[in-house]
Amino acid sequence: MAKAKKSTSRTLNVYANLSNKRKVKKDSETRRRAEYLATLPKHPVKRLLYRLHPKRFWAYWFSKRGVIMALKIFGVTILLLALLVGGLFAYFRKDLNQIRPGEIDKRVQSTVTTYLDRNGQTLWVDKGGGNYKLVVPSQDLSDNLKKATVAIEDRNFYNHSGISITGTLRAAFNNFTGGSVQGGSTLTQQLVKQVFFADQAQNRGLSGIPRKIKELILSIEIERMYTKDQILTLYLNESPYGGPRNGAESGAQAYFGVAAKDLTLAQASLLAAIPQNPSEFNPYNVAGHQALINRQYEVLDAMRQVGYITQAQMDAAKKEPILDTLKPEQSQYAGIKAPHFVQMVRNQLQNELGVTTVGKGGLTVKTTLDLRIQNKLEQAMTDMFNSYVPAYAGFTNGAATVEDTQTGQIVALVGSKNFNAAGFGQDNAATAYIQPGSSIKPLVYSQLFQQKPTGQQNYGSGSILKDEPIDAIYGAQLQNADRKFLGDITIRTSLASSRNVPAVKAMVINENAKKGSTLQTIRDMGASSYCTQGADTTAGLSLAIGGCGLKQIDLVNGYASIARGGVYKPQSSVLEVKNSSGETLKKWSDVAGTQIVSPQTAYVVDDILGDTNASAALGNYAAKNISGVKLAIKTGTSDKGGNAKDLWMLAYSPVLTMGVWLGNPDTTVLKNGTSSLGSPIVASVMEYAHKSVYAPEGKYKLGDWFKQPTGIQRVTQNGVSQVYPSWWNATQGQTNAQLTFDKVSKYKATSCTPEAAKDTVNVTKTTDPVTKKDIYTNVPNGYDATKDDDKHSCNDAMPSIVNVSAVGGTVTVTVNPGTFPLNPSGATITYNGVALGGITYSSNGNLGIYKANYTGTATPGSISATVLDTGYYASSPKTNP
């Protein structure tokens, strides 16, 4: 037991000795510390100054105690910095959620809007008049440009993870202290700045710290999400390259006229030099040329240092006079095709999608235009204005629109004779308000041919609307273009030959059936702009003959509605619009349309306007005679002070509808000519479009014409095949009557008409719905019931027989003529009551001599003669004495 106790005591003594040693050491240090503090001055300030004495200060920090303290301070500092950075990252990271770095490629998109025709041919690249950007994939960016950019902007691009600590600190320090703006950023950081913080790029000092932190965070995120090549491609597509040009493709095309994939080393190095200072280094800034070349040399030097090019390649690139190869700076409309049409489409999209969307750009607009037909139309217009016709007629401008009949799509449009013409060239006359003259009449008659209310008369091509003075009804003097009135003429003749009076009567009839129906139908058919400007809104009956203004494109669509069988479809100029992300913003789709007038009504108009015989009085012009292509055609002329100022021609088929206007921008009246002067343009374009475009594509067969709708009635009247809708009744409003005509004048007989000249025939009688005057139809033998006999007078002298003699078997009758010449076959001679044949006629001065042979002996009273002249006046009988 004693040994056990001894062992325990010995163990305790070991720990006790260690503890005693530590205590002694600690006490010793405490004592020395107390002795040191006792030597210090009592006043706190003096004590601090004493301690800061260099000898004592450095002695402390190089002592064991000082080193331990330094390590503690460093550790706490690192911890606080880590907490601060982490807190800042966490604080700013929440603001970046909406930025979505994974979608940066969607932000780097083209800002130009490309307009295409229906077949994908480029019409215009709209740069918006401001900054623009063309974005291309990596394979469309030259290797020269990629290497030049990396060499001059970020040599360590392929090795870092998005940020450069030293560069960032250097740039932050200089920017904070107000020094020169430092690059220092990686390509990734520059990309982030351009895409996400372009509007904050000028923030300096403390205000720029939050942006810099966000920039660093996004750079790291983007490096994690994208490959280096993707990042470099995004950078090259986003960077500024001088003036309004953003993206390498924009710069390459603007400066060198080549795609970015085809840049030479000299071109690529010059382009890579620009982003450092795009304002000064803009190649079109002549004052900055030397600085730009110096920067280009820096780019080439950097490429040589990195090993991207050889010394020989560098020297050759520097020797190339690159600035001498720059393309001239061009206007925003340079190279544009179908300019009036494209600008019209742009305005329409601004209204539909918003000015902001269109202005931002990045759209691909596939239009309805067919560049083949457009080119033909422009050539036809050029040929017209290179001919003698404009000078002869006195017009200086023109416009034309071609529409696909079945879809309502505009396939060609010119708004002036030449987009570059001084003064008015860029004004689009196809969308200007111009009076259409008689070309509006088919739409007026479209309402007339509609079924009328019970008890009212219905109309067709053979119906009569008397061409006569109706000034009292019209409210002013109303004339036809030829200053004549043709009386009882059919609507076929009235419409085809552009008579004004029947057209106004047609409107009166329409308005009596339903007030406002004429204008409503015109607008509903597509001519929606008709009579909508200023005083035009109160045009009255003059609107029936083109007294209001309208847009050509609207009138063309109104005609297309007729060609569609009375179906209105909205006119369109755009097939599809996509944004830079490929999203479809607008897409055309065909619609059934709205039936405005009956198919039968439309067909009656088709039949009239397609009848070249009915419009023969207007001339035999080219548009009527296209081999294999039949067109329905209507002309029109608007007046100013009784003189023509606007010439129109509208033409359509089952597949295409076209309108042409010729005139002066200042409404100056013309010197000569008629509306048929537009025919060469119509003929050239319509023949080409039908035969060379629509026929090969299977949309048209030569000779195609409108199919006659069910219900149409064909009635031959006076040798002409007339068409009527099913609701027309041949006896409606008609009665049978007899009229007596004069055989000489072919007009109605009067009391002065000799009985022998009178011919009583059966006719059909109707009443003019406007003037309430009688109208006669089905008049035979070429008689005209609109006029009275003007050949005869009650004072006419009749022929008289001077002598009748019979000698040697020959009877001779001598006649003194009256007012009318003698009729060589107008004599009647009898012998013993039997008429003689073989009568001959001759003249002797003013006298007429008739002779006939007889057999036998003449006795008094056995020979008798009478004579009828060309006016059907008969002489008194006279016998042989």
MOSUL-V652003 format. One record per backbone hydrogen bond with DSSP energy under -1.0 kcal/mol. NH is the residue of the N-H (numbers start at 1). CO is the residue of the C=O. Records with the same first field share a line. If there is no record, write none. Layout:
NH: CO ; CO
This chain:
5: 1
6: 2
7: 3
8: 4
9: 5
10: 6
11: 7
12: 8
13: 9
14: 10
15: 11
16: 12
17: 13
18: 14
19: 15
20: 16
21: 17
22: 18
23: 19
24: 20
25: 21
26: 22
27: 23
28: 24
29: 25
30: 26
31: 27
32: 28
33: 29
34: 30
35: 31
36: 32
37: 33
38: 34
40: 37
47: 43
48: 44
49: 45
50: 46
51: 47
52: 48
57: 53
58: 54
59: 55
60: 56
61: 57
62: 58
63: 60
67: 63
68: 64
69: 65
70: 66
71: 67
72: 68
73: 69
74: 70
75: 71
76: 72
77: 73
78: 74
79: 75
80: 76
81: 77
82: 78
83: 79
84: 80
85: 81
86: 82
87: 83
88: 84
89: 85
90: 86
91: 87
92: 88
93: 89
96: 93
100: 96
103: 100
104: 101
106: 103
108: 104
109: 107
111: 133
112: 133
113: 126
114: 363
115: 124
116: 365
117: 121
118: 369
120: 117
123: 115
124: 115
126: 113
130: 127
132: 244
134: 246
140: 137
141: 138
142: 260
146: 142
147: 143
148: 144
149: 145
150: 146
151: 147
152: 148
153: 149
154: 150
157: 154
159: 156
160: 156
168: 164
169: 165
170: 166
171: 167
172: 168
173: 169
174: 170
175: 171
176: 172
177: 173
179: 174
190: 186
191: 187
192: 188
193: 189
194: 190
195: 191
196: 192
197: 193
200: 197
203: 200
208: 205
209: 206
212: 208
213: 209
214: 210
215: 211
216: 212
217: 213
218: 214
219: 215
220: 216
221: 217
222: 218
223: 219
224: 220
225: 221
226: 222
231: 227
232: 228
233: 229
234: 230
235: 231
236: 232
237: 233
238: 234
239: 235
241: 245
245: 242
246: 132
247: 239
248: 236
251: 247
252: 248
253: 249
254: 250
255: 251
256: 252
258: 252
262: 259
263: 260
268: 264
269: 265
270: 266
271: 267
272: 268
274: 271
277: 274
281: 277
285: 282
286: 284
288: 285
289: 286
292: 288
293: 289
294: 290
295: 291
296: 292
297: 293
298: 294
299: 295
300: 296
301: 297
302: 298
303: 299
304: 300
305: 301
306: 302
307: 303
308: 303
314: 310
315: 311
316: 312
317: 313
318: 314
319: 315
322: 320
324: 321
325: 322
326: 323
327: 255
334: 331
336: 333
337: 123
342: 338
343: 339
344: 340
345: 341
346: 342
347: 343
348: 344
349: 345
350: 346
351: 347
352: 348
353: 349
358: 354
359: 355
360: 356
361: 357
364: 578
365: 114
366: 576
367: 116
368: 573
370: 411
374: 370
375: 371
376: 372
377: 373
378: 374
379: 375
380: 376
381: 377
382: 378
383: 379
384: 380
385: 381
386: 382
387: 384
392: 388
393: 389
394: 390
395: 390
396: 663
397: 663
399: 661
400: 414
401: 659
402: 412
403: 657
404: 409
405: 655
408: 404
410: 572
411: 402
412: 402
414: 400
421: 418
424: 422
425: 421
427: 424
429: 415 ; 427
431: 428
434: 550
437: 546
439: 436
440: 437
441: 438
443: 440
444: 440
445: 441
446: 442
448: 444
449: 445
456: 453
461: 723
463: 460
465: 489
467: 487
474: 470
475: 471
483: 480
487: 467
489: 487
491: 463
492: 461
494: 490
495: 491
496: 492
497: 493
498: 495
499: 494
504: 500
505: 501
506: 502
507: 503
508: 504
509: 505
510: 506
511: 507
512: 508
513: 509
514: 510
517: 514
520: 516
521: 517
522: 518
523: 519
524: 520
525: 521
526: 523
527: 522
528: 526
530: 527
531: 549
532: 529
536: 533
537: 534
538: 535
539: 536
542: 539
543: 540
544: 541
545: 542
546: 543
547: 542
550: 434
553: 430
555: 551
556: 552
557: 553
558: 554
559: 555
560: 556
561: 557
562: 558
563: 559
564: 560
565: 562
566: 561
568: 594
572: 408
575: 366
576: 366
577: 586
578: 364
579: 583
582: 579
585: 577
586: 577
588: 575
594: 568
596: 566
597: 566
602: 598
603: 599
604: 600
605: 601
606: 602
607: 603
608: 604
609: 605
610: 606
611: 608
612: 610
616: 613
618: 615
619: 616
624: 621
625: 622
629: 626
632: 652
633: 609
634: 650
636: 648
638: 646
640: 643
643: 640
645: 638
646: 638
647: 662
648: 636
649: 660
650: 634
651: 658
652: 632
653: 656
657: 403
658: 651
659: 401
660: 649
661: 399
662: 647
663: 397
667: 664
670: 644
671: 393
672: 393
677: 674
678: 675
679: 676
682: 678
683: 679
684: 680
685: 681
686: 682
687: 683
688: 684
689: 685
690: 686
691: 687
692: 688
694: 689
695: 690
697: 693
698: 695
699: 694
703: 628
704: 701
712: 709
713: 724
715: 722
717: 720
720: 717
722: 715
724: 713
728: 725
732: 729
734: 731
735: 765
737: 763
739: 761
741: 759
742: 747
743: 757
746: 742
748: 787
749: 740
753: 750
757: 754
758: 755
759: 741
761: 739
763: 737
764: 777
765: 735
766: 775
768: 773
772: 768
775: 766
777: 764
783: 780
784: 746
789: 748
796: 793
800: 816
802: 814
803: 814
805: 812
807: 810
810: 807
811: 852
812: 805
813: 850
814: 803
815: 848
816: 800
819: 797
826: 823
828: 866
830: 864
831: 834
832: 862
834: 831
836: 829
840: 851
842: 849
844: 847
847: 844
848: 815
849: 842
850: 813
851: 840
852: 811
854: 809
861: 880
862: 859
864: 830
865: 878
866: 828
868: 826
869: 873
870: 821
872: 869
875: 867
878: 865
880: 863
